[in-house]
Amino acid sequence: MPQNIARVEQVMLAAPVIPVLIIEDAKKAVPMAEALVRGGLPAIEITLRTGCALEAIKLVADNVEGAIPGAGTVLNLAQYEAAVEAGSKFIVSPGATPKLLDAAEQFDVPLLPGAATSSEVMALLERGYERLKFFPAEQAGGAAYLKSLSSPLAAAKFCPTGGVSLEKAPSYLALPNVLCVGGSWIADAKAIASEDWAGIEERARAAASLKG
Ligand SMILES: O=C(O)C(=O)C[C@H](O)[C@H](O)COP(=O)(O)O
């Protein structure tokens, strides 16, 4: 089954930025997601890099109106299944393997897989994936590199993530092959730990007003 492009685009076009989050304490998930939604960023990616990530996704899915919670750093079938079970509306992976793509076919919840080279993008296009994450964006070559893929691989549209900041986002968002960007700068570990909800909301608002 190819990627459900309409469903992935609902997530990618909800706002110009998808905040990427590492949550160490599930109790912080709801106020954090509320601040992001208030600031205008409904789609939020909670990475499965901490023990409480699945609980955090579930709390946001059950309690935060307007939020579109997704799971990041999903590497295999077991994580995919658990993330869907928790209420994820989308799944993000740093790359793509045949096994992970086979796993994704079992679920309605769409996958946004990562790619960083022409061959990786071509392999995903062959499997019907046209909406991709460009990861790690800055380290792999940044906006200039991604721009050079836009003509030969025109069907692929990206969410660049990795080293993206408020300052760097506009150079990506101006590209014809970019729908949104992802990044941790809106709600980093320190802001979440110190419960700086006002600061998170303010950074979300600045990110939401970027031209998508
Ligand atoms: O593992 C995944 O699925 C990810 O989503 C990785 C993230 O994209 C980066 O960790 C974001 O990195 P920074 O914005 O540079 O802090």
The ligand as an SDF file (V2000), in Angstrom:
LIG
                    3D

 16 15  0  0  0  0  0  0  0  0999 V2000
   14.4980   10.4910   15.4220 O   0  0  0  0  0  0  0  0  0  0  0  0
   13.5940   11.0930   14.8780 C   0  0  0  0  0  0  0  0  0  0  0  0
   12.5830   10.5690   14.3830 O   0  0  0  0  0  0  0  0  0  0  0  0
   13.7000   12.5260   14.8150 C   0  0  0  0  0  0  0  0  0  0  0  0
   12.6910   13.1550   14.5810 O   0  0  0  0  0  0  0  0  0  0  0  0
   14.9990   13.1930   15.0370 C   0  0  0  0  0  0  0  0  0  0  0  0
   14.7800   14.6770   15.1140 C   0  0  0  0  0  0  0  0  0  0  0  0
   14.3710   15.1010   13.8730 O   0  0  0  0  0  0  0  0  0  0  0  0
   15.9300   15.4560   15.5580 C   0  0  0  0  0  0  0  0  0  0  0  0
   16.3920   14.9700   16.7620 O   0  0  0  0  0  0  0  0  0  0  0  0
   15.5790   16.9130   15.6860 C   0  0  0  0  0  0  0  0  0  0  0  0
   16.7340   17.5280   15.9540 O   0  0  0  0  0  0  0  0  0  0  0  0
   17.0240   19.0450   16.3490 P   0  0  0  0  0  0  0  0  0  0  0  0
   15.9060   19.9310   15.9220 O   0  0  0  0  0  0  0  0  0  0  0  0
   18.2900   19.3020   15.6130 O   0  0  0  0  0  0  0  0  0  0  0  0
   17.2190   19.0120   17.8140 O   0  0  0  0  0  0  0  0  0  0  0  0
  1  2  2  0
  2  3  1  0
  2  4  1  0
  4  5  2  0
  4  6  1  0
  6  7  1  0
  7  8  1  0
  7  9  1  0
  9 10  1  0
  9 11  1  0
 11 12  1  0
 12 13  1  0
 13 14  2  0
 13 15  1  0
 13 16  1  0
M  END
$$$$
